[in-house]
Structure formats: structure tokens, C-alpha cells
Amino acid sequence: MRFPIASVLLFACVCVAQGGELMASAARRSITPDLKNGRPVYMAGFGQGRAATGVHDDLWVRCVALSTGEKPLAVCAVDSIGLFWDDVRKIRAGVPQATVLVMSTHVHEGPDTMGLWGAKQGVSGIDEEYNALLVARAVEAIKECLSTMRPATISLAAVTPKDVAGYFDDSRPPVVHDPQILALAVNDMRRERIATLVNWSNHPEALGSKNTLITADWPAGLCARLESLEGGLVVYVNGAVGGMQSPLGAKIIDPRTKQPAPPETFRFAEAVGEYVADHVHEALHDAERADVDAIIYREKLVEIPVANQGFLMAAQAGLFKGRQAMEAGKSKAPVGYLRLSGQGRPKLEVALIPGEMYPELSVGGVVKDPAGDFPGAAVERPVKSMLTAPYKMLFGLANDEIGYIIPKVQWDEKPPYTFGSTKRWYGEVNSVGPEAAPIIAQALEELVKTSGKP
Ligand SMILES: [Zn+2]
């Protein structure tokens, strides 16, 4: 059965603010689950039935708010495997006075907020009380931001460390990373740090599948280190983490011992986070100040046909507890475009992608292999090539999590398999389908095109 290509459901322009003094603030709330309420907490991201046995470090919702005029923009990162659009809309409904963007860090060491990792196969792992707590805490953090906005300045920095490829174990060809580490630093008028938003692209799953202690994984080490070096609140937003960007299996030298960090340990996770923190700290040293006087955010809801039988069965079995309209064979997901500009020039552009995009769709490098299921498909335009600002970010798992977003020409469920493999590649099993990438790329291109001059 074939579904029509892109059908754009709704077009929403949220013009945030224009032409005023920059104001900013930051706030966080703990979203660590209560392990003493008598109900098991199932941890998401690997297999089913992984009940948490303790807490190593807290999970957080961390927000930075910016405004150059009337309606403030709140950018929040949640330590969660992923939040569906339905839950993000609940957060938005709680603070209609702000434009709210919610990105999941994709931590594999926190509660199952999506339902796929319950006690056993076919049983939802969603604890509605926990999802409601997460929504309430996010709303609280955003409200605190709105009540503490103060005059601010922004600096932007980016760095691609020479040895960064060593921090990814990419299990699926082509081996492509979106390796750049980007930072947006917000200072108050006394030059004290309000917040540092950091954007990179790697899976927070360094502890591996056997760990049963709740943790924010390597972003915990990143936030702790960078907050001690720079002050203020760190907000880590993940990027194009698909196909497969993971520190699991990477050989990382621990600068403390000069020896390889033992895999799947807390020290290993911390070393990854500290590596990112140290590079951000150095890059911010000679960061450019960006005088921002206008912020716009635009969003489009796209409809993507769901080809994944596993997702359709999960929806029918009630694993998502009513979230997402997958029952009808379609998934509705938001695609977003954010731009910060000053004196008519773009300073920072951000593509907001509702899932785990393969990095070749961000920076280019898609490989056509005749063994793919759609060898004649057009190659999607790389997201970052659509942007023209000196700093370009891609926010992954943004406002939704629809799974992997795979270049259509690399989609490969049927034999023969691409790149000479004798078995199926991992990826498609956690993707809504082959139309996700072309529909999202097209929607983003339209958003950029129709957003006018900075
Ligand atoms: Zn993932």
C-alpha cells in the first residue's frame, strides 16, 4: 500500500518578537522519578523490563528564555528518552504566554515516557503520573523564566575538535557525523552567565543496557563541568543522533588516568560530558558577541504515513496510551525553524526536527546503493545547507519523537541489503517509514523560504 507524499496539515506562524532590547532568563526543575511510591519505574531505551533500582544523579528540565519584544521564547531540554507531541502540547497549554520549544535529550537511563519499554513486550511503560509530573515541572520552570527576565547579551561559538570522531561508534554506513559542538551563551549586564545552550549530536546511552540507576548520562557530566567553569545554567539540546551516533563502543581516553575509560561506567559517561564541556569553555573564550534584536519561530505540522508495522501494532495494543494518531496509519509531527538576527542579518538559525535524524540529512553525505529499497529516490537537501547564518544548529527530538529519520534512498528493509550486509541494518525498526525524511526536509525548506528577511 502506498500513501501520498507530503501533505501539510497546518501552517502556524508564531512571530515571537521584533526589534527590541534583548531580555533573558533561565530556570530548571528536577524530574527525577520517585522510586519509593510502590510502583516500578521502567527505564527506556534498551530492552523491556529494566526496572530502576536507584538514582545516581537527578534528571532535569532545563529552560532558557529569550525575548526581544512581546512574546518570550522558552527553549527547554528534558532528560527523557523522548516526548510525544501530545505531551509537548500539554506543556505549551500550561504557559500560553510563551512560545515553548521542548527537546528531549534522549537519555536512555530515565523513565519510559513513550510506552515502548514497559515490564514486558506488549505492556506500556508509561506511568501517566510521571508524564504529568514532567509536564507540570516544565511549566513551572518556564513560568519562573517568565518572571525573571532581565536585560542580556548573547555570544555564539562553535568548534569541531580534531579528535571528535573518536567519540562516536557509528554502527551503520555511511559513517557520517554532525560533529560540530555549538554554544549560545547568555550573559546579564554584569557579564554574569545566565545560561549556556549547548548543541551536539550523540546518544546519551554511555551507561549501556545493564545499568539500573537513574542518570542523565553524559549530559550530567557536561552540565556539571560547564556550570562550574562558566556559571549559569547549562541547557543541552541534542542534534542529529540517528544512524547511529553513540559513544557505546567508542574508545575514549580518560584525561584523568591517561588510560581508556572503562566502558559502560559512570566515569566513561562523565568523560564524554567533560570533553564537550571543556571544548565549549575554550570556544567561548573568543566567542563573538551577537547583537540580537529580532527572534522569529515558525512551525508546520506535517503528516507522515506510518509504514512501521511494529509502531502500528504498538499503537493498537495501547502502548502509547492514546498518544499520536498512528492508528489511522499517519503520524502528525511539528517541524520548526528558529532565527535570531540583528540589524537585518541572521546570527543563528535552528532547524527543529521531530525525531532522530541521520546526520547525512543534516550535513550531507547520503550514499546511494542499488541494494536500497528505493534506489531511484531523490536525495533530500541537507538541512544545514538550507541555512545561511554563521551559526547553524539542528535540534533533534524537537517537540516530538517519531524515531529515526532515514534518507529515503538509504531505506533498506528488503534483501539484498546495502553496503554488502548479509542481514538487515538497525534503524528502520525504529522509524515511522521511508517518507519521513523527504516530508520533513521539504517542510523545513518551505519554512526557511517563507520566513522572509531577518
Ligand atoms: Zn536513539
Residues whose N, C-alpha, C, O or C-beta is under 5 A from the ligand:
A	BS01	ZN	E356
